[in-house]
Amino acid sequence: MSWLVSSGSNATSKVLTTKKSKWKKVRTVNTSSFGMATIAASAVSGKKVSCKITLGGKVVDKDTAKGRFGVASCSYDWGY
């Protein structure tokens, strides 16, 4: 899984690799200025993979993929 979060003039990105069958990554960002969040998660060995972005408890984007080369991608931008 990889993600990019940009808020104002700050940006962070990371690639996460795990062999766990179930895991969760939570990232909290300041949405008081403009910014964006993007997530891309790749399925391996035909497993299912999902991503979800929430804002104030409301789901603003979600995706699920499965299969050998499945990729779930989510994105959201604010303040533009």
C-alpha positions, 0 to 999 in steps of 0.5 A: 500500500502507498499513500500521499498526504499533502496539506498546505505546503507539507507533504508526506508519502510512504509505502507500506508492505505487510504479509498480515492478512488483516491490518489497518492504517489510520492517518489523521490530517489537518484540513483547515487549509487546502490539501489532498489524500491519495491511497493505492493498495495492491492485492496479492495472491488473489486476495481482496484489498480495500481503501477508505477515506473518511472526513468527519466520520463521513466516507468520502471515497472507498474502493475494493479490488481483488484478483492477482493484480487488483488495485484499490485506489482512493483520493480526496482533496479539500479546500481547492 
